[in-house]
Amino acid sequence: MYHSEAPAQAKITGMTTDFDYTLPPAVRRISGSFRLVGWISFWTQVVLAAISSLVLMFALVNLGARSGQSSNPGTGVGLLFAALGLVAVYMSAFWAFRYTRLGRRLRSHDTTKRPSPKDALQALRLGTVISMVGMLITLFGSQALIGSLLGKALAQPQGGTVFVPGNINQYVEAFDIFVVQANTNTLLAHFVSLAATLWLLRIVNRA
């Protein structure tokens, strides 16, 4: 009965199903987690980064238009750190996309192409570093931006003082709060990336 070709043909016909069935449960679980969590992290970061990018680009144009007026130096420093934190978000989003590819490779029919547990852990550790560094830079940006707003709030006329036209930069504007909100979105993107990576680390360590 070992010479019958019917079972072999059945295996070839249902190759994907049979192969998935023969994969160890731990590998299937890790592969599915990498793909699901990777896509969630990727799209969340892309959406938040796109919103923050639009706001920060408008902020840079606005800052350049006011270059002839005196401005709080904290604003420029805050925007610089916010921009660097945003670059880190795009790097982190790319790394989240790599998680999805890693999960796909775990289901490869060729065992030589499957990443080892060491490769998966190394990718997750590097993803953690990217998220932590990006979060730290974004926090520096938040401190600088909030400090700039505090300086404006303390310097502007208080009480019932009538508005006097002049240097508009000395007043807190709605646009300033919008920039802080954009930086907060960047910080949230880094948090999502870090949470996703730590969750995947937990899945791998439990396997």
C-alpha positions in Angstrom: 0.0 0.0 0.0 3.0 2.3 0.4 3.4 2.3 -3.5 0.0 3.8 -4.0 0.1 7.3 -5.7 -3.3 8.4 -4.6 -2.3 9.6 -1.1 0.7 11.4 -2.6 -1.5 13.1 -5.2 -3.9 14.1 -2.4 -1.0 15.6 -0.5 0.2 17.6 -3.5 -3.3 18.8 -4.3 -3.9 20.1 -0.7 -0.3 21.1 -0.2 -1.1 24.4 1.7 -3.5 22.8 4.1 -1.4 19.7 4.7 1.7 21.9 5.2 0.0 24.2 7.6 -1.3 21.1 9.5 2.3 19.7 9.8 3.7 23.0 11.1 4.2 23.0 14.9 1.4 24.8 16.7 3.9 27.2 18.2 5.2 28.2 14.8 1.7 28.7 13.5 0.7 30.8 16.5 3.9 33.0 16.2 3.4 33.4 12.4 -0.2 34.5 12.8 0.7 36.9 15.6 3.5 38.5 13.6 1.3 39.1 10.6 -1.8 40.3 12.5 0.1 42.5 15.1 2.5 43.7 12.4 -0.3 45.0 10.1 -2.2 46.7 13.0 1.0 48.4 14.1 2.0 49.4 10.5 -1.3 51.0 9.6 -1.8 52.7 12.9 1.6 54.3 12.7 1.2 55.3 9.0 -2.1 57.1 9.7 -0.8 58.9 12.8 2.5 59.8 11.0 0.6 61.2 7.9 -1.5 63.5 10.1 1.5 64.7 12.1 3.5 65.2 8.9 0.9 67.6 7.4 0.7 69.6 10.6 4.5 69.9 11.0 5.0 70.8 7.3 2.5 73.6 7.8 4.2 74.6 11.0 7.6 74.8 9.3 6.2 77.0 6.5 4.5 79.2 9.0 7.7 79.5 11.0 9.6 80.5 7.9 7.0 83.2 7.0 7.6 84.7 10.5 11.4 84.5 10.3 11.6 88.3 10.2 9.8 88.6 13.6 11.2 87.7 17.0 10.2 84.2 18.0 10.7 81.9 21.0 13.7 79.7 20.3 12.0 76.8 22.0 9.6 76.6 19.1 12.3 75.9 16.6 14.0 73.4 18.8 10.7 71.7 19.5 9.8 71.4 15.9 13.3 70.0 15.2 12.8 67.2 17.8 9.2 66.7 16.6 10.5 66.2 13.0 13.2 63.7 14.2 10.6 61.8 16.2 8.4 61.7 13.1 11.3 60.2 11.0 11.6 57.6 13.7 7.9 56.7 13.3 8.4 56.0 9.6 11.3 53.8 10.4 9.2 52.0 13.0 6.4 51.6 10.6 8.8 50.0 8.1 10.0 47.7 10.8 6.3 46.7 11.6 6.0 45.8 7.9 9.0 43.6 8.3 7.2 41.8 11.1 4.5 40.8 8.6 7.1 39.5 6.1 8.8 37.6 9.0 5.5 36.0 9.8 5.0 35.0 6.2 8.5 33.5 6.0 7.7 31.4 9.1 5.2 29.5 6.9 7.7 28.9 4.1 7.7 25.4 2.6 11.5 25.6 2.5 12.8 25.0 6.0 16.1 26.7 5.2 14.3 30.0 4.5 12.4 30.1 7.8 13.9 32.6 10.3 15.3 31.1 13.4 14.0 32.1 16.9 17.2 34.0 17.3 16.4 36.0 14.1 12.9 36.8 15.4 14.2 37.9 18.8 16.8 40.1 17.2 14.2 41.8 14.9 12.0 42.4 17.9 14.9 43.8 20.0 15.8 46.2 17.3 12.2 47.3 16.9 12.1 48.0 20.6 15.2 50.2 20.4 13.7 52.1 17.4 10.5 52.8 19.4 12.3 53.7 22.6 14.7 56.2 20.9 11.9 57.7 18.8 9.7 58.1 21.9 12.6 59.8 23.8 13.2 62.2 21.0 9.5 63.0 20.7 9.3 63.6 24.5 12.2 66.1 24.1 10.1 67.8 21.4 7.1 67.9 23.7 9.1 69.5 26.5 10.5 72.2 24.2 7.1 73.0 22.6 5.3 73.1 25.9 8.1 75.3 27.4 7.7 77.6 24.4 3.9 77.9 25.0 4.5 78.5 28.7 6.9 81.3 27.8 4.3 82.9 25.6 1.6 82.6 28.2 3.7 84.3 30.8 4.9 87.0 28.5 1.6 88.0 27.0 -0.6 90.8 28.6 -2.8 89.4 31.4 -6.2 90.4 32.7 -8.3 92.8 30.7 -5.5 94.3 28.7 -6.6 95.3 25.2 -4.8 93.5 22.3 -2.2 95.7 20.8 -1.2 94.8 17.2 2.5 94.0 16.9 4.5 90.9 17.2 1.9 88.1 17.0 4.4 85.5 18.2 4.1 86.7 21.8 0.6 85.4 21.9 -0.5 81.8 22.3 -2.5 80.8 19.2 -4.6 77.8 18.3 -2.0 76.8 15.8 0.5 76.3 18.7 -1.8 73.8 20.3 -2.3 72.1 17.0 1.5 71.5 16.8 1.5 70.1 20.3 -1.4 67.7 19.2 0.6 66.6 16.2 3.6 65.8 18.4 1.3 63.9 20.7 0.1 61.8 17.7 3.7 61.0 17.0 4.2 59.9 20.6 1.1 57.7 20.4 2.5 56.1 17.2 5.7 55.2 19.1 3.6 53.8 22.0 1.6 51.6 19.6 4.9 50.3 18.0 6.4 49.6 21.4 3.3 47.8 22.7 3.1 45.7 19.5 6.8 44.7 19.8 6.5 43.8 23.5 3.4 41.7 22.8 5.3 39.8 20.0 8.2 39.3 22.4 5.8 37.8 24.9 4.4 35.5 22.2 7.8 34.3 21.1 9.1 33.8 24.7 6.0 31.7 25.6 6.5 29.4 22.6 
